[in-house]
Amino acid sequence: MRRWLPAVLALVLVAVLVFLGYQAYTAYQNLQARVAALEAQVQGQGEALKALSGRVARLEEEVFRAPAEPLSPPPAPEVPAPPAWPYVVGVLVLLLLLYLFLRLLRAPEKRKEAPEKAEEKSPSQAASPEGVEEARMLDEGAPPPPPKEPRKE
């Protein structure tokens, strides 16, 4: 039995190799068929593209031959003018605030001056003509008179 064993193993090996070879051959044939089908599809698409490019070329010729207006942007729609009253109200409010601010700046000066003038003028000066004349001279910018020395009696 040992004599037949290598022969049987060789025969089984040859049968497996033949089977695998046949499988490879059929796969190769299938791939060739697919490649041929894809080549035919690509060729058909190429012909379709050539036909489409011919149509596009004819359409371009017709378009370029046809008279047309020059290309320009569409006219802009007219926009109505905004109302003017918000601007007028804003200017009036700004002027009012400016007036009040300037009045506030001037008001403290007048308040400070008023008590000083009241202290400078005594009731006796206001009644006498000399006091009125001194007050007028001080208002015009004259230097104040020297203080009167108290009388010694």
C-alpha positions in Angstrom: 0.0 0.0 0.0 2.9 2.2 0.5 3.6 2.1 -3.2 0.2 3.6 -4.2 0.2 6.3 -1.6 2.6 8.7 -3.4 0.8 8.1 -6.7 -2.6 8.8 -5.1 -1.2 11.9 -3.4 0.3 13.0 -6.7 -3.0 12.4 -8.5 -4.9 14.3 -5.8 -2.4 17.2 -6.0 -2.7 17.3 -9.8 -6.6 17.3 -9.5 -6.5 20.2 -7.0 -4.1 22.1 -9.2 -6.3 21.5 -12.3 -9.4 22.6 -10.3 -7.6 25.8 -9.1 -6.3 26.5 -12.6 -9.8 26.2 -14.0 -11.2 28.5 -11.4 -8.4 31.1 -12.2 -9.2 30.7 -15.9 -12.9 31.3 -15.4 -12.2 34.4 -13.2 -9.9 35.7 -15.8 -12.5 35.2 -18.5 -15.1 37.0 -16.3 -12.7 39.9 -15.8 -12.1 40.1 -19.6 -15.8 40.2 -20.2 -16.3 43.0 -17.6 -13.4 45.0 -19.1 -14.9 44.7 -22.6 -18.3 45.8 -21.2 -16.7 48.8 -19.5 -14.8 49.7 -22.6 -18.0 49.6 -24.6 -19.7 51.8 -22.0 -16.9 54.3 -22.0 -16.9 54.4 -25.8 -20.6 55.0 -25.9 -20.3 57.8 -23.3 -17.5 59.3 -25.4 -19.7 59.3 -28.5 -22.6 60.8 -26.5 -20.2 63.6 -25.2 -19.1 64.3 -28.8 -22.7 64.6 -29.9 -23.5 66.9 -27.0 -20.4 69.1 -27.7 -21.5 69.4 -31.3 -24.9 70.6 -30.1 -23.4 73.0 -27.7 -21.1 74.4 -30.4 -24.1 74.9 -32.7 -26.0 76.7 -29.9 -23.0 78.9 -29.1 -22.8 79.9 -32.8 -26.5 80.8 -32.8 -26.2 82.7 -29.6 -23.2 84.7 -30.8 -24.9 85.5 -34.1 -28.2 86.7 -32.5 -28.3 90.4 -31.7 -28.5 91.2 -28.0 -28.4 94.1 -25.7 -25.1 94.9 -24.1 -24.7 93.4 -20.7 -25.3 95.8 -17.9 -26.6 95.6 -14.3 -30.3 96.1 -13.8 -31.4 99.6 -12.8 -31.5 100.1 -9.1 -34.9 100.6 -7.7 -35.7 104.0 -6.3 -35.7 104.1 -2.5 -38.0 106.6 -0.9 -36.3 109.3 1.2 -36.4 108.7 4.9 -38.6 111.1 7.0 -36.8 114.2 8.3 -38.6 114.6 11.6 -36.4 112.3 13.6 -33.4 114.4 12.6 -35.1 117.7 13.5 -36.2 116.3 16.9 -32.6 115.0 17.5 -31.2 118.5 16.7 -33.7 120.2 19.0 -32.9 117.8 21.9 -29.2 118.4 21.3 -29.6 122.1 21.4 -31.7 121.9 24.5 -29.1 119.8 26.3 -26.4 122.2 25.2 -28.3 125.2 26.5 -28.9 123.5 29.8 -25.3 122.5 30.1 -24.0 126.0 29.4 -26.5 127.4 31.8 -25.3 125.0 34.5 -21.7 126.1 33.9 -22.6 129.8 34.2 -25.0 129.4 37.2 -22.4 128.6 39.9 -20.3 131.7 39.0 -23.3 133.9 39.5 -24.2 132.3 42.8 -20.7 132.7 44.1 -20.5 136.4 43.1 -23.8 137.3 44.6 -22.8 136.6 48.2 -19.5 138.4 47.8 -21.2 141.6 46.5 -23.7 141.5 49.4 -20.8 141.3 51.9 -18.9 144.2 50.2 -21.9 146.5 50.3 -23.0 147.4 53.7 -26.4 149.0 54.2 -24.7 152.3 55.1 -22.8 152.3 51.8 -25.8 151.4 49.7 -27.6 154.4 51.1 -24.8 157.0 50.8 -23.8 158.4 47.4 -20.1 157.7 48.2 -20.9 154.0 48.6 -22.7 153.9 45.3 -19.8 155.6 43.6 -17.3 153.2 45.2 -19.3 150.2 44.1 -19.4 151.5 40.5 -15.7 152.0 40.5 -15.1 148.5 41.8 -17.4 147.1 39.2 -15.4 148.9 36.5 -12.1 147.4 37.7 -10.7 150.1 40.1 -8.6 148.9 43.0 -10.4 148.8 46.3 -10.0 151.7 48.6 -7.7 151.3 51.6 -9.5 150.2 54.8 -10.6 153.0 57.0 -8.9 153.2 60.3 -11.2 153.1 63.3 -11.5 156.5 65.1 -10.0 156.9 68.4 -12.0 158.9 70.8 
